[in-house]
Amino acid sequence: MVDAVPRFFDDPSQLAPRRAAREDLGGGAFVLRSPEPLRPHARCVGEWLEHWAETTPQALAFAEPAPAGSATSASGDAWTRLTWQALRQRVGAVAQGLLDLSLPAGKPVVVLSDNSLDHLVLELACMHVGRAMCPVTSGYSRLAQGDFTRIHGILETLEPALVYAHDAATYAPVLAKAPIDARTVFTHGADSVPGALPFSALLATRETPAVAAAFAAIGPDTHAKYLLTSGSTGHPKVVVNTQRMLTANQQMIAQTLRFLDREKPVLLDWLPWSHTFGGNHNTFLVLRTGGTMYIDDGRPLPGLIDKTLAHLREVQPTLHFNVPKGYDMMLPALEADLELARRFFGKLRMVFYAGAGMPQATWQRLEAVAAKVRDVQTDPVWFTTSWGSTETAPANTFAHWKLDRAGVIGLPMPGCEIKFVPNGGKLEMRLRGPNIFPGYRGNEAATRDAFDEEGYYRIGDAGYLQDENDPASGIVFNGRVAEDFKLTSGTWVSVGTLRLHLVTALAPLAQDAVITGHDRHEIGALIFLTEAARKLPADEVRTQVQAALRRIKAEGAGSAHTPAHVLLLPDAPSMAAGEITDKGYINQRLTLQRRAAEVEALYARPADARVITA
């Protein structure tokens, strides 16, 4: 159970002390770093697997929902489970199977389907023998509706040696005319695809000393995996993740969250492994600590959220990682069912959000429901966050103290340097450390542009110190530099900050917002309503939205912080079209492009009847 507030938050054996060193560079620029050096870390990810298979062989490592009708489900167990010993055995077998295929050197293994035990085993097997792998967002295939242009372009760029997917029925049509020459492997339905291998054949391979020899040859610079950027500010690029990046980043986290060396975490996690949050941060957190992950087949989407809630009745996580939309969709059930809330909050050490800013209204609702099921005075729910990207493995900062509200993203972890550079009225943050990627695969121009003259990675985000006179006060996230724009008055608009403020003001009606106004005289916004709000009478919603806009206007913050008018969209953001990622955050640029007609309606004269004005 969580210790009393002073014992946990003020105990340096539980959490790293709140410290930061500042180096001023002149001209308003400065570097912030942790005064604690990064300690030695594993040579490669596979060392963690070898360690736990040897020291805790029968402990539960990973589990996934048992398929209906399987022997596991028939026995009454809702989960198919792998101990650390069983996981290592499967990884060794599949690693040998990969070696036996004599795949072309330098080409990755690509995974097209969602998180699963087979997906995990294949990924770790690749890493065990020095073969890079690349998990690709399943939505590119599942939601393509017969138009495979995007996924074919990605496959052509990756040039895989082997492509794996869970079932042939869904993914074989994607690969039928793909412009690649690769082996194909399916867990289900391989016999229906000429030349395809069943995953069971790899699992049945007998491991030989060749696996150990390949494992011994892996070095810190070996390519572990490739991840595609989200494309939130441009076209996806292929990010190289080295073994050093992954192991150094977990060491940074371990030196910050020191309790992890004594408390093996339990996670129920849906976050897609095609993204760095779920695939690197959470999965490798479990691998490094010897914890347990239950793979959640739910999602923060209508209908699919019910799977997550059902799993929470069986699994009590000690750490919970999610995006703000995930918490938004869990809240109605937690508020209505205190027994569910009691189980969810019962063993939680930490509630973590990332991927997008948390609206304050969501934070406050979570605190309120937690207060009903545990004594938050002596046993508070710790809400916290971190900050990073695909290129940074991912975490650079961590808020390892008790936060009062959303916005602060923490302080640099050991080994990470953050340079703050004045840019467009903001402080642009740039990064250097062993967790930073070496470059984009096959894209030298993009790699050169990604780093400044001192080797700092230009992540594209802005931030500032919460207290300019206290470097340890924490960094406040200040949006993406590339998303911000100027009004015709020359006033800069901070898109990320305004979006969060607007969504909070419109709670619980707004799911998200897209800010408009580039090269225009005033700010507007397109509002995606929540599923519940779309079912309410239109006049009622309109009245509530207008009242919220007037409250924002009455704050008197000026034109750069006040939407003059908004338009309510009748539908949800489209994942298939890329408006929303499978992590649940909005692609601002792409949505503005797809909704160009609605943007024009915001500024039409005479005013469009759909537009709501403050």
Wavefront OBJ file of the C-alpha trace (Angstrom):
o trace
v 0.000 0.000 0.000
v 1.160 3.573 -0.579
v 3.060 5.114 2.331
v 1.913 8.268 4.090
v 2.537 11.449 2.121
v 5.759 12.599 3.868
v 7.254 9.106 3.858
v 6.745 8.536 0.143
v 7.238 11.927 -1.493
v 10.047 13.016 0.817
v 11.858 9.683 1.064
v 14.931 9.663 -1.243
v 14.855 5.867 -1.288
v 11.423 6.048 -2.949
v 11.788 9.032 -5.286
v 14.824 10.987 -6.418
v 15.198 14.352 -4.663
v 13.807 17.287 -6.607
v 16.982 18.886 -7.964
v 18.174 20.603 -11.136
v 21.331 22.418 -12.238
v 21.068 25.436 -14.514
v 23.796 26.721 -16.840
v 23.134 30.110 -18.435
v 24.340 30.492 -22.026
v 23.526 34.164 -22.569
v 20.832 35.791 -24.669
v 18.098 34.162 -22.608
v 19.257 30.614 -23.416
v 20.178 28.097 -20.730
v 20.731 24.380 -20.133
v 18.945 22.399 -17.437
v 20.229 19.027 -16.272
v 20.078 16.664 -13.309
v 23.061 16.895 -10.973
v 22.897 13.111 -10.536
v 24.982 11.223 -13.116
v 23.489 8.352 -15.065
v 24.708 5.048 -13.689
v 25.745 2.043 -15.835
v 22.921 0.240 -17.615
v 22.334 -3.001 -19.496
v 24.162 -3.722 -22.737
v 20.904 -4.619 -24.433
v 17.222 -5.306 -23.758
v 17.789 -9.062 -23.836
v 19.914 -8.932 -20.669
v 16.773 -8.114 -18.680
v 14.964 -11.143 -20.105
v 17.911 -13.420 -19.354
v 18.100 -12.078 -15.780
v 14.454 -12.600 -14.837
v 14.229 -15.987 -16.561
v 17.112 -17.061 -14.311
v 16.163 -15.352 -11.028
v 12.324 -15.403 -11.034
v 11.507 -18.092 -13.626
v 7.958 -18.843 -12.394
v 6.844 -15.236 -11.850
v 4.156 -13.965 -14.223
v 5.665 -11.752 -16.920
v 2.978 -11.033 -19.540
v -0.622 -12.092 -20.096
v -3.261 -11.492 -22.754
v -7.029 -12.094 -22.807
v -7.726 -15.748 -23.528
v -9.601 -16.314 -26.811
v -13.198 -17.440 -26.409
v -13.417 -21.199 -26.687
v -9.751 -21.788 -25.898
v -8.641 -24.335 -23.315
v -7.575 -21.462 -21.056
v -10.947 -19.736 -21.160
v -12.717 -23.093 -20.738
v -10.797 -23.616 -17.496
v -12.211 -20.372 -16.131
v -9.024 -18.313 -16.491
v -9.643 -15.176 -18.520
v -5.954 -14.786 -19.343
v -3.285 -16.636 -21.303
v -0.140 -16.209 -19.209
v 3.610 -16.417 -19.743
v 6.108 -16.726 -16.916
v 9.582 -15.275 -17.370
v 10.936 -18.761 -17.999
v 8.274 -19.535 -20.601
v 8.802 -16.170 -22.271
v 12.546 -16.790 -22.546
v 11.933 -20.264 -23.985
v 9.638 -18.897 -26.670
v 11.999 -16.051 -27.483
v 14.869 -18.490 -27.901
v 12.863 -20.744 -30.191
v 11.659 -17.916 -32.421
v 15.128 -16.337 -32.463
v 16.508 -19.629 -33.768
v 13.707 -19.802 -36.316
v 14.662 -16.353 -37.597
v 18.294 -17.372 -37.906
v 17.303 -20.530 -39.774
v 15.392 -18.463 -42.351
v 18.667 -16.774 -43.383
v 16.887 -13.458 -43.914
v 18.736 -10.724 -45.851
v 21.019 -8.668 -43.627
v 20.079 -5.103 -42.731
v 16.367 -5.535 -43.363
v 13.878 -5.377 -40.477
v 11.038 -7.602 -39.369
v 7.761 -5.660 -39.601
v 4.697 -6.305 -37.425
v 1.338 -5.092 -38.762
v -1.048 -6.188 -36.007
v -1.868 -5.122 -32.461
v -0.245 -5.976 -29.117
v -0.218 -9.688 -28.310
v 1.999 -12.333 -26.754
v 3.122 -13.531 -30.195
v 3.944 -9.933 -31.143
v 6.002 -9.573 -27.953
v 7.854 -12.853 -28.445
v 8.741 -11.969 -32.037
v 9.956 -8.498 -31.032
v 12.173 -9.812 -28.244
v 13.447 -12.625 -30.474
v 14.511 -10.099 -33.103
v 16.315 -8.021 -30.487
v 17.979 -11.137 -29.060
v 19.793 -11.881 -32.318
v 20.401 -8.312 -33.496
v 17.598 -8.082 -36.067
v 15.786 -4.726 -35.990
v 11.998 -4.864 -35.946
v 9.358 -2.264 -36.715
v 5.806 -2.363 -35.328
v 3.410 -0.455 -37.607
v 0.119 1.036 -36.474
v -2.538 -1.596 -37.177
v -5.012 1.087 -38.209
v -3.086 1.631 -41.446
v -4.179 -1.875 -42.464
v -7.458 -2.449 -40.598
v -9.043 0.882 -41.486
v -7.761 1.193 -45.044
v -11.105 0.091 -46.580
v -9.354 -1.352 -49.611
v -7.064 1.631 -50.182
v -3.634 0.333 -49.198
v -1.648 3.259 -50.613
v -0.398 4.476 -47.238
v 0.593 1.104 -45.785
v 2.189 0.048 -49.081
v 4.248 3.243 -49.060
v 5.405 2.485 -45.519
v 6.336 -1.096 -46.412
v 8.219 0.074 -49.490
v 10.204 2.490 -47.312
v 10.983 -0.158 -44.678
v 11.964 -2.923 -47.164
v 11.258 -5.703 -44.645
v 12.828 -9.129 -44.714
v 9.785 -10.598 -42.962
v 6.280 -9.362 -42.211
v 4.210 -10.744 -39.345
v 0.510 -10.261 -38.614
v -1.887 -11.978 -36.249
v -4.460 -13.220 -38.750
v -4.372 -13.729 -42.494
v -8.038 -12.860 -42.965
v -7.368 -9.230 -42.019
v -3.801 -8.699 -43.182
v -3.194 -10.986 -46.171
v -5.141 -8.639 -48.522
v -2.829 -5.809 -47.433
v 0.236 -7.833 -48.406
v -1.145 -9.367 -51.607
v 0.064 -6.514 -53.833
v 2.552 -4.848 -51.511
v 5.723 -3.673 -53.337
v 8.046 -5.829 -51.222
v 9.848 -9.181 -51.351
v 9.480 -10.567 -47.848
v 8.592 -13.743 -45.985
v 5.173 -13.657 -44.327
v 4.168 -15.164 -40.986
v 0.688 -15.365 -39.467
v -0.504 -16.698 -36.136
v -3.826 -17.693 -37.728
v -4.616 -18.593 -41.336
v -1.110 -19.048 -42.730
v -2.246 -22.137 -44.623
v -4.539 -19.956 -46.743
v -1.645 -17.798 -48.019
v 0.851 -19.393 -50.457
v 4.362 -19.403 -49.017
v 3.340 -18.083 -45.591
v 4.649 -19.619 -42.371
v 2.551 -20.278 -39.274
v 3.960 -18.627 -36.172
v 3.681 -22.001 -34.468
v 6.462 -23.278 -36.750
v 8.845 -20.671 -35.345
v 7.759 -21.523 -31.800
v 8.531 -25.196 -32.453
v 12.141 -24.521 -33.486
v 14.847 -25.968 -31.246
v 17.235 -23.307 -29.949
v 20.923 -23.886 -30.668
v 24.107 -22.096 -29.503
v 23.751 -19.856 -32.555
v 21.249 -17.748 -30.593
v 23.724 -17.148 -27.772
v 26.442 -16.275 -30.281
v 24.220 -13.725 -32.009
v 23.156 -12.338 -28.629
v 26.772 -11.874 -27.544
v 27.495 -9.843 -30.687
v 24.884 -7.176 -29.856
v 26.324 -3.820 -28.839
v 24.872 -0.547 -27.526
v 24.703 0.908 -31.057
v 22.900 -2.115 -32.530
v 19.580 -1.125 -34.063
v 16.915 -2.588 -31.774
v 13.800 -1.345 -33.516
v 12.429 1.216 -35.910
v 9.431 3.353 -35.042
v 7.445 5.591 -37.331
v 6.853 9.144 -36.210
v 3.208 10.027 -35.633
v 3.208 12.543 -38.455
v 1.533 15.161 -36.261
v 3.619 17.883 -37.885
v 4.516 16.236 -41.188
v 4.977 12.890 -42.966
v 6.038 9.872 -40.885
v 9.770 9.198 -40.706
v 11.582 6.021 -39.641
v 13.223 6.592 -36.255
v 16.201 4.410 -35.356
v 16.045 3.110 -31.764
v 19.336 1.635 -30.590
v 19.859 -0.742 -27.697
v 21.636 2.043 -25.786
v 18.643 4.371 -26.128
v 16.281 1.829 -24.626
v 18.438 0.616 -21.759
v 19.730 4.092 -20.855
v 16.188 5.453 -20.738
v 15.027 2.744 -18.370
v 18.044 3.431 -16.160
v 17.039 7.114 -16.078
v 13.554 6.129 -14.966
v 14.881 3.688 -12.351
v 17.104 6.357 -10.787
v 14.094 8.695 -10.639
v 11.369 6.256 -9.513
v 13.561 4.437 -7.028
v 10.709 2.407 -5.545
v 10.642 0.347 -8.767
v 13.745 -1.543 -7.643
v 11.734 -2.926 -4.691
v 8.140 -2.946 -5.942
v 7.578 -4.973 -9.082
v 4.918 -3.085 -11.045
v 1.666 -4.568 -12.316
v 0.226 -2.925 -15.433
v -2.978 -3.314 -17.405
v -1.951 -1.603 -20.607
v -3.595 -0.991 -23.989
v -1.151 1.563 -25.390
v -0.052 0.421 -28.871
v 3.448 -0.927 -29.287
v 3.715 0.892 -32.608
v 4.246 4.020 -30.477
v 7.073 4.749 -28.090
v 4.811 5.290 -25.034
v 3.426 1.766 -24.941
v 6.122 -0.017 -26.925
v 9.203 1.415 -25.229
v 8.315 3.184 -21.991
v 5.805 0.715 -20.572
v 6.892 -2.605 -22.064
v 10.555 -2.121 -21.227
v 9.655 -0.800 -17.764
v 8.155 -4.225 -17.086
v 11.141 -5.985 -18.647
v 13.688 -4.048 -16.626
v 11.895 -4.426 -13.292
v 10.661 -7.987 -13.696
v 7.082 -6.830 -13.248
v 3.875 -7.980 -14.901
v 1.904 -6.621 -17.833
v -1.638 -7.645 -18.672
v -2.182 -6.739 -22.332
v -5.470 -4.851 -22.565
v -7.422 -5.432 -25.793
v -9.653 -2.464 -24.973
v -9.245 1.080 -26.297
v -10.516 4.567 -25.349
v -13.192 4.276 -28.029
v -16.961 3.693 -27.804
v -17.617 0.014 -27.170
v -13.955 -0.909 -26.748
v -13.617 0.969 -23.457
v -15.954 -1.650 -21.991
v -13.220 -4.276 -22.420
v -10.818 -2.175 -20.365
v -13.387 -1.715 -17.619
v -14.108 -5.453 -17.553
v -10.401 -6.223 -17.196
v -10.126 -3.753 -14.307
v -12.609 -5.885 -12.378
v -10.036 -8.713 -12.551
v -6.667 -6.948 -12.557
v -5.530 -4.372 -10.001
v -2.655 -2.362 -11.452
v -0.044 -0.723 -9.251
v 0.873 1.759 -11.986
v -1.554 2.995 -14.616
v -0.437 4.635 -17.851
v -2.906 6.277 -20.198
v -3.611 9.236 -22.448
v -6.051 11.915 -21.240
v -8.812 10.626 -23.514
v -8.472 7.214 -21.878
v -9.159 8.683 -18.457
v -12.036 10.743 -19.882
v -13.703 7.576 -21.146
v -13.105 5.632 -17.929
v -14.476 8.366 -15.679
v -18.249 7.875 -16.199
v -17.954 4.202 -15.183
v -15.671 4.973 -12.216
v -18.040 7.693 -11.000
v -21.109 5.465 -11.347
v -19.601 2.283 -9.892
v -17.662 2.863 -6.681
v -16.758 -0.812 -6.377
v -15.021 -0.573 -9.759
v -13.359 2.653 -8.615
v -12.274 0.956 -5.393
v -10.609 -1.836 -7.336
v -8.963 0.570 -9.779
v -7.528 2.891 -7.137
v -6.998 0.177 -4.513
v -3.341 -0.684 -5.223
v -2.327 2.234 -7.399
v 0.970 3.839 -6.607
v 0.865 6.161 -9.616
v -1.625 7.491 -12.188
v 0.372 8.620 -15.202
v -0.767 10.523 -18.270
v 1.124 11.467 -21.440
v 0.650 11.736 -25.196
v -1.315 14.988 -24.792
v -2.033 17.568 -22.098
v -4.517 16.600 -19.378
v -7.496 18.995 -19.121
v -7.788 20.245 -15.543
v -11.435 19.152 -15.454
v -10.361 15.526 -16.043
v -7.734 15.784 -13.301
v -10.271 17.129 -10.817
v -12.861 14.450 -11.621
v -10.265 11.705 -11.102
v -9.271 13.218 -7.767
v -12.913 13.469 -6.720
v -13.737 9.830 -7.432
v -10.483 8.658 -5.814
v -11.438 10.570 -2.655
v -14.614 8.490 -2.398
v -12.804 5.156 -2.247
v -9.557 5.817 -0.352
v -8.240 8.200 2.276
v -6.442 10.676 0.034
v -5.219 12.695 3.010
v -2.871 9.951 4.174
v -2.934 7.838 1.010
v -3.125 10.265 -1.950
v -3.431 9.241 -5.580
v -0.229 10.399 -7.242
v -0.995 12.010 -10.600
v 2.110 12.581 -12.646
v 3.575 12.754 -16.133
v 6.716 12.719 -18.206
v 7.739 14.226 -21.541
v 9.413 12.851 -24.623
v 9.004 11.597 -28.158
v 9.685 8.705 -30.518
v 13.191 10.063 -31.036
v 14.026 10.049 -27.311
v 13.183 6.448 -26.277
v 10.955 8.286 -24.949
v 11.303 9.927 -21.508
v 13.467 13.002 -20.881
v 11.742 14.495 -17.842
v 9.681 13.130 -14.986
v 7.526 14.943 -12.436
v 8.716 12.889 -9.459
v 6.905 14.889 -6.803
v 3.294 15.621 -5.893
v 1.653 17.863 -8.487
v -1.374 20.040 -7.796
v -2.510 20.376 -11.397
v -1.683 19.460 -14.965
v 0.879 21.390 -17.015
v 4.209 20.677 -15.312
v 6.217 17.996 -17.139
v 8.894 17.482 -14.507
v 12.666 17.917 -14.507
v 15.473 16.361 -16.567
v 16.275 12.815 -15.503
v 19.900 11.716 -14.922
v 21.862 11.816 -18.177
v 19.470 14.155 -20.008
v 20.303 17.771 -20.875
v 17.625 20.252 -21.984
v 18.689 23.443 -23.738
v 16.154 26.290 -23.745
v 16.507 28.644 -26.723
v 14.370 31.783 -27.332
v 12.235 31.246 -30.443
v 9.138 33.186 -31.546
v 8.313 34.504 -28.108
v 8.791 31.085 -26.493
v 11.637 28.983 -25.159
v 12.233 26.092 -27.559
v 13.517 22.952 -25.809
v 16.334 20.884 -27.313
v 17.709 17.597 -26.006
v 20.986 15.745 -25.608
v 21.749 12.442 -23.872
v 22.249 8.681 -24.384
v 18.507 8.212 -24.954
v 18.487 10.413 -28.070
v 18.240 8.709 -31.448
v 21.159 8.716 -33.932
v 18.959 9.655 -36.888
v 16.193 8.766 -39.302
v 16.739 5.604 -41.313
v 17.531 6.376 -44.938
v 16.921 10.122 -44.541
v 20.163 12.050 -44.115
v 18.569 15.441 -44.804
v 15.948 14.998 -42.071
v 18.646 13.762 -39.699
v 20.789 16.860 -40.290
v 17.792 19.134 -39.743
v 16.888 17.339 -36.504
v 20.016 18.475 -34.626
v 21.529 21.857 -33.921
v 25.220 22.762 -34.173
v 25.913 21.400 -30.671
v 24.231 18.068 -31.268
v 21.001 18.844 -29.408
v 17.866 17.252 -30.849
v 15.255 19.809 -31.951
v 12.129 18.161 -30.568
v 9.922 21.085 -31.571
v 8.325 21.654 -28.152
v 8.460 24.738 -25.980
v 8.566 25.106 -22.212
v 9.563 27.361 -19.357
v 10.444 27.128 -15.680
v 7.493 27.340 -13.332
v 9.617 29.641 -11.168
v 12.383 31.418 -13.058
v 14.339 31.829 -9.811
v 14.133 28.151 -8.862
v 15.458 25.636 -11.435
v 13.949 22.760 -9.416
v 10.426 24.218 -9.637
v 9.721 22.139 -12.722
v 9.219 22.730 -16.440
v 5.831 23.855 -17.744
v 4.945 22.564 -21.208
v 4.194 25.428 -23.599
v 2.990 23.718 -26.771
v 4.649 22.820 -30.042
v 6.600 25.516 -31.811
v 5.468 24.215 -35.231
v 1.766 24.406 -34.328
v 1.830 27.967 -33.044
v 0.894 30.803 -35.388
v 0.450 34.544 -35.595
v -2.751 36.488 -36.011
v -2.716 39.299 -38.565
v -2.092 41.626 -35.620
v 1.290 39.948 -35.178
v 0.214 38.310 -31.910
v 1.460 34.763 -31.348
v -1.112 32.093 -30.470
v 0.050 29.147 -28.329
v -2.083 26.368 -29.776
v -1.409 23.700 -27.147
v -2.065 25.987 -24.197
v -5.252 27.412 -25.722
v -6.575 23.988 -26.716
v -6.260 22.692 -23.151
v -7.894 25.805 -21.720
v -10.793 25.573 -24.162
v -11.428 21.847 -23.654
v -11.371 22.358 -19.884
v -13.805 25.287 -20.124
v -16.163 23.196 -22.273
v -16.079 20.115 -20.013
v -17.849 17.736 -20.131
v -19.084 18.590 -23.639
v -15.824 18.700 -25.604
v -13.701 15.677 -26.467
v -11.111 17.819 -28.213
v -10.584 21.023 -30.151
v -8.646 22.193 -33.202
v -7.511 25.812 -33.074
v -7.783 28.049 -36.154
v -6.678 31.586 -36.996
v -3.389 31.381 -38.882
v -2.989 34.689 -40.754
v -6.471 35.761 -39.697
v -7.558 38.530 -37.366
v -9.085 36.347 -34.640
v -9.020 32.865 -33.178
v -11.613 30.212 -33.921
v -11.947 26.552 -33.059
v -13.525 23.372 -34.362
v -14.991 21.393 -31.465
v -15.295 17.619 -31.371
v -18.076 16.827 -28.921
v -18.061 13.847 -26.605
v -20.306 10.936 -27.489
v -22.675 11.927 -24.649
v -22.820 15.558 -25.811
v -23.706 14.520 -29.378
v -26.822 12.838 -27.971
v -28.057 15.994 -26.194
v -30.510 18.465 -27.799
v -28.555 20.751 -30.137
v -29.988 23.944 -28.617
v -28.971 22.846 -25.129
v -25.396 22.150 -26.216
v -25.208 25.414 -28.139
v -26.349 27.403 -25.096
v -23.783 25.751 -22.819
v -20.955 26.276 -25.313
v -21.816 29.934 -25.781
v -21.884 30.462 -22.011
v -18.428 28.891 -21.712
v -17.047 31.107 -24.490
v -18.386 34.178 -22.728
v -16.719 33.096 -19.489
v -13.395 32.798 -21.309
v -13.907 36.232 -22.880
v -14.707 37.726 -19.476
v -11.322 36.580 -18.195
v -9.856 39.385 -20.295
v -6.756 37.484 -21.367
v -6.647 39.121 -24.824
v -7.074 38.032 -28.425
v -4.313 35.378 -28.322
v -6.113 33.470 -25.558
v -9.776 33.979 -26.465
v -11.639 32.124 -29.253
v -14.020 34.552 -30.940
v -16.203 31.776 -32.356
v -16.399 28.004 -32.616
v -18.115 25.438 -34.775
v -19.402 22.158 -33.353
v -18.568 19.179 -35.527
v -21.301 16.533 -35.924
v -18.920 13.574 -35.940
v -15.942 12.180 -34.075
v -12.379 12.617 -35.359
v -11.524 9.966 -37.950
v -8.803 7.502 -37.021
v -8.894 6.026 -40.525
v -8.144 9.433 -42.031
v -5.431 10.152 -39.485
v -7.281 12.947 -37.648
v -6.791 11.069 -34.414
v -4.038 8.617 -33.627
v -4.578 5.253 -31.967
v -3.215 6.866 -28.794
v -6.176 9.221 -28.873
v -4.709 12.637 -29.624
v -5.592 15.055 -32.413
v -3.410 15.658 -35.453
v -3.969 19.432 -35.637
v -2.433 20.009 -39.064
v -4.143 17.137 -40.861
v -7.525 17.876 -39.290
v -7.365 21.493 -40.442
v -6.614 20.273 -43.948
v -9.492 17.777 -43.978
v -11.926 20.231 -42.401
v -10.985 23.214 -44.586
v -14.638 23.896 -45.446
v -15.555 24.112 -41.754
v -12.597 26.432 -41.120
v -13.827 28.743 -43.876
v -17.311 28.642 -42.340
v -15.879 29.982 -39.080
v -14.813 33.174 -40.824
v -17.583 33.514 -43.434
v -19.520 36.756 -43.772
v -22.417 36.797 -43.345
v -21.907 34.408 -40.440
v -22.658 30.734 -40.953
v -25.647 29.620 -38.863
v -23.596 26.809 -37.329
v -21.040 29.170 -35.810
v -21.298 30.040 -32.106
v -19.918 33.442 -31.101
v -18.901 34.576 -27.632
l 1 2 3 4 5 6 7 8 9 10 11 12 13 14 15 16 17 18 19 20 21 22 23 24 25 26 27 28 29 30 31 32 33 34 35 36 37 38 39 40 41 42 43 44 45 46 47 48 49 50 51 52 53 54 55 56 57 58 59 60 61 62 63 64 65 66 67 68 69 70 71 72 73 74 75 76 77 78 79 80 81 82 83 84 85 86 87 88 89 90 91 92 93 94 95 96 97 98 99 100 101 102 103 104 105 106 107 108 109 110 111 112 113 114 115 116 117 118 119 120 121 122 123 124 125 126 127 128 129 130 131 132 133 134 135 136 137 138 139 140 141 142 143 144 145 146 147 148 149 150 151 152 153 154 155 156 157 158 159 160 161 162 163 164 165 166 167 168 169 170 171 172 173 174 175 176 177 178 179 180 181 182 183 184 185 186 187 188 189 190 191 192 193 194 195 196 197 198 199 200 201 202 203 204 205 206 207 208 209 210 211 212 213 214 215 216 217 218 219 220 221 222 223 224 225 226 227 228 229 230 231 232 233 234 235 236 237 238 239 240 241 242 243 244 245 246 247 248 249 250 251 252 253 254 255 256 257 258 259 260 261 262 263 264 265 266 267 268 269 270 271 272 273 274 275 276 277 278 279 280 281 282 283 284 285 286 287 288 289 290 291 292 293 294 295 296 297 298 299 300 301 302 303 304 305 306 307 308 309 310 311 312 313 314 315 316 317 318 319 320 321 322 323 324 325 326 327 328 329 330 331 332 333 334 335 336 337 338 339 340 341 342 343 344 345 346 347 348 349 350 351 352 353 354 355 356 357 358 359 360 361 362 363 364 365 366 367 368 369 370 371 372 373 374 375 376 377 378 379 380 381 382 383 384 385 386 387 388 389 390 391 392 393 394 395 396 397 398 399 400 401 402 403 404 405 406 407 408 409 410 411 412 413 414 415 416 417 418 419 420 421 422 423 424 425 426 427 428 429 430 431 432 433 434 435 436 437 438 439 440 441 442 443 444 445 446 447 448 449 450 451 452 453 454 455 456 457 458 459 460 461 462 463 464 465 466 467 468 469 470 471 472 473 474 475 476 477 478 479 480 481 482 483 484 485 486 487 488 489 490 491 492 493 494 495 496 497 498 499 500 501 502 503 504 505 506 507 508 509 510 511 512 513 514 515 516 517 518 519 520 521 522 523 524 525 526 527 528 529 530 531 532 533 534 535 536 537 538 539 540 541 542 543 544 545 546 547 548 549 550 551 552 553 554 555 556 557 558 559 560 561 562 563 564 565 566 567 568 569 570 571 572 573 574 575 576 577 578 579 580 581 582 583 584 585 586 587 588 589 590 591 592 593 594 595 596 597 598 599 600 601 602 603 604 605 606 607 608 609 610 611 612 613 614
